Amino acid sequence: MKEFIHEDFLLQTDTAKQLYHNHAKNQPIIDYHCHLNPEYVANDHKFDNLGQIWLEGDHYKWRAMRTNGVDEKYCTGKETSDWEKFEKWAETVPYTMRNPLYHWTHLELKTAFGVDKLLNPDTAKEIFDVCTEKLRTSEFSARGLMKKYNVKAVCTTDDPVDSLEHHKSLKDEGFEIKVLPTWRPDKAMAVENPAEYHKYVEKLAEVSGVTIVKFHDLIEALRKRHDFFAGVGCKLSDHGIEEFYAEPFTQTEIERIFDKVHGGTELTTGEIRKFKSAMLYEGAIMDWEKGWTQQFHYGAIRNNNTRLFNKLGADTGFDSIGDFTVAKAMSRFFDQLDKDNKLAKTIIYNLNPRDNDMIATMIGNFQDGSAAGKMQFGSGWWFLDQKTGMEAQMNSLSNLGLLSRFVGMLTDSRSFLSYPRHEYFRRILCNLIGNDVENGLLPSSEMDFLGKMVENISYFNAKNFFNF
């Protein structure tokens, strides 16, 4: 019987196979948005077992396990062992059929460990033991896995107050894989809770050396940290926002709003929106001045389950797709920057698939010929980084923009075993184009160009776009 994950997995036509094996398969990886722990890279961390590297912090798997009736102690509990958690995951895996977790699980087993067996309760112990033994060798350390998957660069996600000590040590060491920070100033905008915001501003003041009393002090402190990030190699910013903010405001209004929240007074909804609008604009100017790429991840409703948020905290699997109406605000935001001739390279990621066509047309409004694909429609994100979501994103981009200029895939993951998501994406990309060729929708005489197009989307577009 044929292996489930075989060399032509997801490739339905001869053309798709040719494109993947000859053009996509061996391209290096640039993972320009992830949540890896840079300390693990700096210390070349070795993982104790498969359960630890797979289940620690993976809210995708936790959601599936809860849905399958698994008790919380086997997801996030401290009282259960890695093996006990893994055993419950193995029981859940067969029930994830048609969920991308089923594909990812077996791609990771195959590509990292050479394991062809399907994970289920019968195979769990054998697979756990075989993979755990390998994980304890240098080939499967944090750096070993990055080298194994031919990773050339990763961009982590970092707060402006972070020391970046591990990024600096890797840079000073001359580690062959670029591990760069990404500027993620979400907390600098989070004025909904005045007490928490005041604590954050105090920390920002401490690390920047700027006494923050007024709004212009806040911006000065952020600029100093922005400069610091640039000195460690940062080339991208990222903003996790519910929606876009582009409310009209005056400097006097923003100074007054900052005084109010910094003094511990709750803001009105209108004041919050004005403040976020000002902060997004100020951040965008900083990015443009340095030639960075700005990223916007929008559309999530986070921490929906109050009871479990209070018990477990954020990023534990209780977030969902939102239904925000953002087109007008997004247009105003980019238009203001464009009018000021200060619009940086931009990547937009939507979480609600209904926005695909809107984003694909919005980016076309602000392409200006200064750089190929200056405005990018980001790859399927979070709930959309699966086969259907990736195909839908690429179809919208193809129909309404230029797929050929797309900067491609990223893991958006905390796991060093998530690099096969790049392979998954490349197989889906090649299958999409291959099917078009075989159905007469693209010319078979242009295989050289299509092959180069696949290579570019897999690697070279990102390399050139970010100047890596």
C-alpha positions as CSV (number, residue, x, y, z in Angstrom):
1,M,0.0,0.0,0.0
2,K,1.3,3.4,-0.9
3,E,2.6,5.7,1.9
4,F,0.2,8.5,2.8
5,I,2.9,11.2,2.6
6,H,4.7,10.2,-0.6
7,E,6.8,12.2,-3.1
8,D,3.8,13.3,-5.1
9,F,1.5,14.1,-2.1
10,L,-1.1,16.8,-3.2
11,L,0.3,16.8,-6.8
12,Q,-2.5,15.7,-9.1
13,T,-1.0,16.2,-12.5
14,D,2.3,15.5,-14.3
15,T,2.9,19.3,-14.7
16,A,2.3,19.8,-11.0
17,K,4.9,17.1,-10.2
18,Q,7.4,18.7,-12.6
19,L,7.0,22.1,-11.1
20,Y,7.3,20.9,-7.6
21,H,10.3,18.5,-8.0
22,N,12.3,20.6,-10.4
23,H,11.6,24.1,-9.1
24,A,10.0,24.3,-5.6
25,K,11.2,21.3,-3.6
26,N,14.9,22.3,-3.1
27,Q,14.4,26.0,-2.6
28,P,15.7,27.4,0.8
29,I,13.3,28.8,3.3
30,I,12.8,32.4,4.4
31,D,10.5,32.4,7.4
32,Y,9.8,36.1,7.6
33,H,7.1,35.8,10.3
34,C,7.2,33.4,13.2
35,H,7.0,33.2,16.9
36,L,10.1,31.1,17.6
37,N,11.9,31.6,20.9
38,P,15.2,33.2,20.0
39,E,16.8,31.9,23.2
40,Y,16.3,28.4,21.9
41,V,18.4,29.2,18.8
42,A,21.0,31.1,20.8
43,N,21.5,28.2,23.2
44,D,20.9,25.5,20.5
45,H,18.2,24.0,22.7
46,K,17.6,20.3,22.7
47,F,14.1,19.1,23.3
48,D,13.4,16.3,25.8
49,N,10.9,14.5,23.8
50,L,8.3,14.6,20.9
51,G,5.5,15.7,23.2
52,Q,7.5,18.7,24.4
53,I,8.4,20.1,20.9
54,W,5.0,19.3,19.5
55,L,2.5,20.2,22.2
56,E,4.1,23.0,24.2
57,G,2.4,26.2,23.3
58,D,0.5,24.7,20.3
59,H,-3.0,26.1,20.6
60,Y,-4.0,24.5,17.3
61,K,-3.6,21.1,18.8
62,W,-5.1,22.1,22.1
63,R,-8.3,23.2,20.3
64,A,-8.6,19.9,18.5
65,M,-7.9,17.9,21.7
66,R,-10.6,19.9,23.6
67,T,-13.1,19.3,20.8
68,N,-12.3,15.6,21.0
69,G,-13.2,15.5,24.6
70,V,-9.7,15.6,26.1
71,D,-9.5,17.1,29.6
72,E,-7.6,20.4,29.9
73,K,-4.9,18.9,32.1
74,Y,-3.7,17.0,29.0
75,C,-3.5,20.3,27.0
76,T,-2.0,22.9,29.3
77,G,-1.9,21.2,32.7
78,K,1.3,21.1,34.7
79,E,0.3,17.9,36.5
80,T,0.5,15.7,33.5
81,S,3.7,14.4,31.8
82,D,4.8,15.1,28.2
83,W,4.0,11.4,27.4
84,E,0.5,11.6,28.9
85,K,-0.2,14.7,26.8
86,F,1.3,13.1,23.7
87,E,-0.8,9.9,24.2
88,K,-4.0,12.1,24.2
89,W,-2.8,13.8,21.1
90,A,-2.3,10.5,19.4
91,E,-5.8,9.5,20.3
92,T,-7.1,12.7,18.8
93,V,-5.1,12.6,15.5
94,P,-7.4,10.1,13.7
95,Y,-10.3,12.4,14.4
96,T,-8.5,15.3,12.8
97,M,-9.0,13.9,9.3
98,R,-9.8,16.7,6.9
99,N,-8.3,19.2,9.3
100,P,-4.9,20.5,8.3
101,L,-3.5,19.2,11.5
102,Y,-3.7,15.7,10.0
103,H,-1.6,16.7,7.1
104,W,0.9,18.7,9.1
105,T,1.3,16.0,11.7
106,H,2.3,13.4,9.1
107,L,4.4,15.8,7.0
108,E,6.4,16.6,10.1
109,L,6.8,13.0,11.1
110,K,8.0,12.1,7.5
111,T,10.2,15.0,6.7
112,A,11.9,15.5,10.1
113,F,12.1,11.9,11.4
114,G,11.5,9.7,8.4
115,V,8.5,8.1,10.1
116,D,5.9,6.8,7.5
117,K,3.5,5.3,10.0
118,L,0.2,7.0,10.8
119,L,-0.1,8.4,14.3
120,N,-2.8,6.7,16.3
121,P,-3.1,5.0,19.7
122,D,-1.5,1.8,18.4
123,T,1.6,3.5,17.0
124,A,1.9,6.3,19.6
125,K,4.5,4.7,21.9
126,E,6.8,3.5,19.1
127,I,6.6,6.9,17.3
128,F,7.2,8.8,20.6
129,D,10.3,6.7,21.4
130,V,11.8,6.8,18.0
131,C,11.4,10.6,17.6
132,T,12.5,11.3,21.2
133,E,15.7,9.4,20.6
134,K,16.5,11.5,17.6
135,L,15.5,14.7,19.3
136,R,18.3,14.2,21.8
137,T,21.0,14.3,19.1
138,S,22.6,17.5,17.7
139,E,20.9,17.0,14.3
140,F,17.6,17.6,16.0
141,S,18.5,20.6,18.2
142,A,16.9,24.0,17.5
143,R,19.7,24.9,15.1
144,G,19.9,21.3,13.7
145,L,16.3,21.4,12.7
146,M,16.7,24.8,11.0
147,K,19.7,23.5,9.0
148,K,17.9,20.3,8.2
149,Y,15.1,22.3,6.6
150,N,17.5,24.6,4.7
151,V,16.4,27.7,6.5
152,K,18.2,30.9,5.5
153,A,16.5,33.5,7.6
154,V,13.8,33.8,10.3
155,C,12.1,36.8,11.7
156,T,10.8,36.5,15.2
157,T,8.1,38.6,16.9
158,D,9.4,41.0,19.5
159,D,8.0,43.8,21.7
160,P,9.8,47.2,21.7
161,V,10.9,46.7,25.3
162,D,12.6,43.4,24.5
163,S,16.4,43.3,25.1
164,L,17.1,41.3,21.9
165,E,20.0,39.8,23.7
166,H,19.7,36.5,21.9
167,H,19.4,38.1,18.5
168,K,22.6,40.1,19.3
169,S,24.5,37.1,20.5
170,L,23.6,35.2,17.3
171,K,24.6,38.2,15.2
172,D,27.9,38.6,17.1
173,E,28.6,34.8,16.8
174,G,28.1,34.9,13.0
175,F,25.5,32.1,13.1
176,E,24.9,31.2,9.4
177,I,21.1,31.5,9.6
178,K,19.8,35.0,10.0
179,V,17.7,35.3,13.1
180,L,16.2,38.8,13.0
181,P,13.8,40.6,15.3
182,T,10.4,42.0,14.2
183,W,9.0,45.2,15.7
184,R,5.6,44.3,17.3
185,P,4.4,47.5,19.2
186,D,0.9,46.2,20.0
187,K,1.2,46.9,23.7
188,A,2.2,50.5,23.0
189,M,-1.3,50.9,21.5
190,A,-3.2,48.9,24.1
191,V,-4.9,51.8,25.9
192,E,-8.1,49.8,26.8
193,N,-6.7,49.1,30.3
194,P,-5.1,52.2,31.8
195,A,-3.4,50.4,34.7
196,E,-1.7,47.9,32.5
197,Y,-0.9,50.6,29.9
198,H,0.8,52.7,32.6
199,K,3.0,49.8,33.6
200,Y,4.0,49.2,30.0
201,V,4.9,52.9,29.5
202,E,7.0,52.8,32.6
203,K,8.9,49.8,31.3
204,L,9.3,51.5,27.9
205,A,10.7,54.6,29.7
206,E,13.1,52.4,31.6
207,V,14.6,50.6,28.6
208,S,14.6,53.7,26.3
209,G,16.1,56.1,28.8
210,V,13.3,58.6,28.0
211,T,11.1,60.1,30.7
212,I,7.6,59.7,29.4
213,V,5.2,62.4,30.5
214,K,3.6,63.5,27.3
215,F,2.6,61.8,24.0
216,H,5.7,63.2,22.2
217,D,7.8,61.6,24.9
218,L,6.1,58.2,24.1
219,I,7.0,58.6,20.4
220,E,10.6,59.6,21.2
221,A,11.0,56.5,23.4
222,L,9.6,54.3,20.6
223,R,11.9,55.9,18.1
224,K,14.9,55.1,20.2
225,R,13.8,51.5,20.5
226,H,13.0,51.4,16.8
227,D,16.6,52.6,16.1
228,F,17.9,49.9,18.5
229,F,15.9,47.2,16.7
230,A,17.3,48.4,13.4
231,G,20.8,48.1,14.8
232,V,20.2,44.4,15.5
233,G,19.1,43.8,11.9
234,C,15.3,44.3,12.1
235,K,13.7,44.8,8.7
236,L,10.0,44.3,9.4
237,S,7.3,45.6,11.7
238,D,4.1,43.8,12.5
239,H,0.8,44.9,14.0
240,G,-1.8,42.6,15.4
241,I,-5.0,44.6,15.2
242,E,-8.7,43.8,15.3
243,E,-9.3,46.3,12.5
244,F,-7.7,49.3,10.7
245,Y,-7.8,52.7,12.4
246,A,-7.8,55.9,10.4
247,E,-9.9,58.4,12.5
248,P,-9.2,62.1,11.9
249,F,-7.3,63.6,14.8
250,T,-5.3,66.6,15.9
251,Q,-2.0,66.6,17.8
252,T,-3.8,68.5,20.6
253,E,-6.4,65.7,20.8
254,I,-3.8,62.9,21.0
255,E,-1.8,64.8,23.7
256,R,-5.0,65.1,25.7
257,I,-6.0,61.5,25.2
258,F,-2.5,60.3,26.3
259,D,-2.6,62.5,29.4
260,K,-5.9,61.0,30.3
261,V,-5.0,57.3,29.9
262,H,-1.5,57.9,31.4
263,G,-3.2,59.4,34.4
264,G,-5.3,56.2,34.9
265,T,-8.6,57.3,33.4
266,E,-10.5,55.0,31.0
267,L,-11.0,56.3,27.5
268,T,-14.1,56.4,25.4
269,T,-14.4,54.2,22.4
270,G,-13.9,57.2,20.2
271,E,-10.7,58.3,22.0
272,I,-9.3,54.7,21.8
273,R,-9.9,54.7,18.0
274,K,-8.2,58.1,17.6
275,F,-5.2,57.1,19.7
276,K,-4.8,53.9,17.8
277,S,-5.0,55.8,14.5
278,A,-2.3,58.2,15.6
279,M,-0.1,55.3,16.8
280,L,-0.5,53.3,13.6
281,Y,0.4,56.4,11.5
282,E,3.5,57.3,13.7
283,G,4.7,53.7,13.4
284,A,4.2,53.6,9.7
285,I,6.3,56.8,9.3
286,M,9.2,55.2,11.3
287,D,9.1,52.1,9.1
288,W,9.1,54.2,5.9
289,E,12.1,56.2,7.1
290,K,14.1,53.0,7.6
291,G,13.0,51.2,4.5
292,W,11.3,48.4,6.6
293,T,8.3,46.4,5.5
294,Q,5.2,46.8,7.6
295,Q,2.9,43.9,8.3
296,F,-0.7,44.0,9.4
297,H,-2.5,41.0,10.8
298,Y,-6.1,42.0,11.4
299,G,-9.5,40.4,12.0
300,A,-9.1,38.2,15.1
301,I,-11.4,38.2,18.1
302,R,-9.1,37.1,20.9
303,N,-9.7,35.6,24.3
304,N,-13.4,34.9,23.7
305,N,-13.7,32.5,26.7
306,T,-13.4,34.7,29.8
307,R,-13.4,31.8,32.3
308,L,-10.5,30.0,30.6
309,F,-8.7,33.2,29.7
310,N,-8.7,34.1,33.5
311,K,-7.4,30.6,34.2
312,L,-4.9,30.0,31.3
313,G,-4.1,33.4,29.9
314,A,-3.8,34.6,26.2
315,D,-2.7,32.5,23.2
316,T,-4.2,29.3,24.6
317,G,-6.7,28.5,21.8
318,F,-9.8,30.7,22.5
319,D,-9.5,33.1,19.5
320,S,-11.7,33.1,16.4
321,I,-12.4,34.9,13.1
322,G,-14.0,38.3,13.4
323,D,-16.3,40.1,11.0
324,F,-15.0,43.6,11.1
325,T,-15.8,46.1,8.2
326,V,-12.4,47.6,7.4
327,A,-12.2,48.6,3.8
328,K,-12.8,52.4,4.2
329,A,-10.5,52.7,7.2
330,M,-7.8,50.7,5.5
331,S,-8.0,52.9,2.4
332,R,-7.9,56.1,4.4
333,F,-4.9,54.8,6.3
334,F,-2.8,53.9,3.3
335,D,-4.0,56.9,1.3
336,Q,-2.8,59.4,4.0
337,L,0.6,57.7,4.0
338,D,0.7,57.7,0.2
339,K,-0.3,61.4,0.0
340,D,2.6,62.2,2.3
341,N,4.8,60.0,0.1
342,K,5.7,57.9,3.2
343,L,4.0,54.5,2.4
344,A,6.4,51.7,3.2
345,K,6.3,48.2,1.7
346,T,3.3,46.5,3.1
347,I,1.9,43.0,3.7
348,I,-1.8,42.6,4.8
349,Y,-3.1,39.4,6.3
350,N,-6.8,39.0,6.8
351,L,-8.4,36.4,9.0
352,N,-11.9,36.4,7.5
353,P,-11.8,34.8,4.0
354,R,-14.7,37.1,2.9
355,D,-12.1,39.9,2.7
356,N,-9.9,38.1,0.1
357,D,-11.1,39.9,-2.9
358,M,-11.2,43.2,-1.0
359,I,-7.6,42.9,0.0
360,A,-6.5,41.8,-3.5
361,T,-8.0,44.9,-5.0
362,M,-7.0,47.3,-2.1
363,I,-3.3,46.6,-2.6
364,G,-3.6,47.5,-6.3
365,N,-4.7,51.0,-5.2
366,F,-1.3,51.8,-3.8
367,Q,1.2,50.0,-6.1
368,D,3.3,52.8,-7.4
369,G,6.0,51.1,-9.5
370,S,8.7,51.8,-7.0
371,A,9.1,48.1,-6.1
372,A,7.6,45.0,-7.7
373,G,4.7,43.9,-5.4
374,K,5.3,46.8,-3.0
375,M,1.8,46.1,-1.5
376,Q,1.4,42.4,-0.7
377,F,-1.6,40.3,0.1
378,G,-0.2,38.0,2.7
379,S,-0.5,34.2,2.7
380,G,-3.4,32.5,4.3
381,W,-3.1,33.3,8.0
382,W,-3.9,31.3,11.2
383,F,-7.3,29.6,10.5
384,L,-6.7,30.1,6.8
385,D,-3.2,28.5,6.5
386,Q,-4.7,25.3,5.2
387,K,-5.3,24.0,1.7
388,T,-8.6,25.6,1.0
389,G,-7.5,28.9,2.6
390,M,-4.2,29.0,0.7
391,E,-5.9,28.2,-2.6
392,A,-8.6,30.9,-2.0
393,Q,-5.9,33.5,-1.2
394,M,-3.9,32.7,-4.3
395,N,-6.9,32.6,-6.5
396,S,-8.0,36.1,-5.4
397,L,-4.5,37.4,-5.8
398,S,-4.2,35.7,-9.3
399,N,-7.6,37.1,-10.5
400,L,-7.1,40.6,-9.2
401,G,-3.3,41.1,-8.9
402,L,-0.1,39.4,-9.8
403,L,0.5,36.0,-8.2
404,S,4.0,36.0,-9.8
405,R,5.1,38.8,-7.4
406,F,3.8,37.1,-4.2
407,V,6.4,36.8,-1.4
408,G,5.0,33.4,-0.4
409,M,4.7,31.4,2.8
410,L,5.6,31.7,6.4
411,T,5.1,29.5,9.4
412,D,3.6,31.9,12.0
413,S,4.6,29.2,14.4
414,R,6.3,28.7,17.8
415,S,7.5,25.2,16.8
416,F,10.8,24.2,15.2
417,L,8.9,21.4,13.5
418,S,6.6,23.7,11.5
419,Y,8.9,24.2,8.5
420,P,7.0,21.6,6.5
421,R,4.3,24.2,6.2
422,H,6.5,25.7,3.5
423,E,6.5,22.4,1.7
424,Y,2.8,22.1,2.1
425,F,2.3,25.5,0.6
426,R,4.7,24.8,-2.3
427,R,2.9,21.6,-3.2
428,I,-0.4,23.4,-3.2
429,L,1.0,26.2,-5.3
430,C,2.5,23.8,-7.9
431,N,-0.8,21.8,-8.0
432,L,-2.8,25.0,-8.6
433,I,-0.5,26.0,-11.5
434,G,-0.1,22.5,-12.8
435,N,-3.8,21.9,-13.0
436,D,-4.2,25.2,-15.0
437,V,-1.6,24.0,-17.5
438,E,-3.2,20.6,-18.0
439,N,-6.7,22.2,-18.3
440,G,-5.4,24.6,-21.0
441,L,-5.8,27.7,-18.8
442,L,-2.0,28.4,-19.0
443,P,0.3,27.6,-21.9
444,S,2.4,24.5,-21.7
445,S,4.9,26.2,-23.9
446,E,5.7,28.6,-21.0
447,M,7.0,26.0,-18.6
448,D,10.4,27.8,-18.2
449,F,8.6,30.9,-17.0
450,L,6.2,29.0,-14.8
451,G,9.1,27.1,-13.3
452,K,10.9,30.4,-12.5
453,M,7.6,31.8,-11.2
454,V,7.4,28.9,-8.7
455,E,11.0,29.4,-7.6
456,N,10.3,33.1,-7.1
457,I,7.2,32.6,-5.0
458,S,8.9,29.8,-3.0
459,Y,12.1,31.8,-2.2
460,F,13.5,34.5,-4.4
461,N,10.6,37.1,-4.2
462,A,11.0,37.1,-0.4
463,K,14.8,37.2,-0.6
464,N,14.6,40.3,-2.9
465,F,11.7,42.0,-1.3
466,F,13.2,42.0,2.2
467,N,16.8,42.3,0.9
468,F,18.0,39.2,2.8
